[in-house]
Amino acid sequence: MRNIYPSDKSREQFASIQALWEQAKKRGTPRVFDLYDVFCAVAYVLKSGCQWRMLPGDLPNWPVVYKYFRQWGQKSSKEAFSLLEQALKKWG
């Protein structure tokens, strides 16, 4: 169980954007971390402005969160917005 942070949204709200992440899944090993927790960690950094290494210990470790942040922030040649931008717009 982890703490609840002001940047968190509910799992129901996350369900509305979860399809974006599932579409982006590349073949390979199964995910180890819950995408909800990873996305909440990214939202925590964006809202608080803290350094990646200063993420609270109950969130996924910072290298994992940063890796997802970098992947989700890349724009494909077909899309006008990155996955992260699309998710944040839907998230509100």
N, C-alpha and C positions, 0 to 999 in steps of 0.2 A: 504494500500500500504506500502511496506517495502523498505528499502534501498537495493542497490545492493552492494555485497561484492566481493572482488577478488576471493574468494573461490567458488562463485556461478557459476553454469552452466545454460544454458537455459532450459526451460521446454521441448523443443524438445529433447535435450540431455538426460534429465531425463526420458523421455518416453522409452528410450532404456533399462533402468533398472527397470522401474516401475513394470514389470511383476514379478520380484523377490519378491517385497514387497507384491504383491497381493497373491502370492502363500503361503506366510508365514502367512497371516491373519488367526488368530484363530477365532473361533466363539465367539460371544459376542456382546458387545455394538458397535454401529457404531463409526468410527473414528471421533474425534472432530477437529483434526489438519490436515492440508494439508501435505501429506508425502513429497512433494517437499520442503516445508519450513523446516520440521524436518531434512531431509537429508542435506539441505544446512547449517543448524545449526551445525550438526555433522561435516560436512566438514570445517566449520568455526573454530571449536575448534581444529580439527586435523591440519589445516594449520597454524593457529595463535599460537597455544599452550596455549591459554588462559584457565583460570579456568572455570569450568562449570557455576559457579555463575556469571561470568563476561560476559555472552552472551549478546549481544545488546538487548535492550528492544523490538525491532520490530520483533525479531525472537520468536518462541515458547518458553515458559518459560523453565528454565534449568532442572527442575525435569522430565518434559515430554521428553525432548531431551535425557537426560541421560538414562531414562527408555528404549527408543528405541535403543540407542547405546548399552546398555547391552543385549537386546534381539537379535539385529541383529549381535552382536559379538559372540554369542554362536554357537559352531559347533555342528551339529547333528552327530549321529554316522554314518550316511550314507554319509555325505558330507566331502570332504577333506578341504573345505574352508567355513568359515561362510558367511552369507548373506552379511555382510558389506564388507568382503574381496572380494567377487565376484563382488559386485557393484563398489567398488573402482577400481578394475582391468578393468571393462568395461568402467567406467567413464573416465579413462585415466589420 
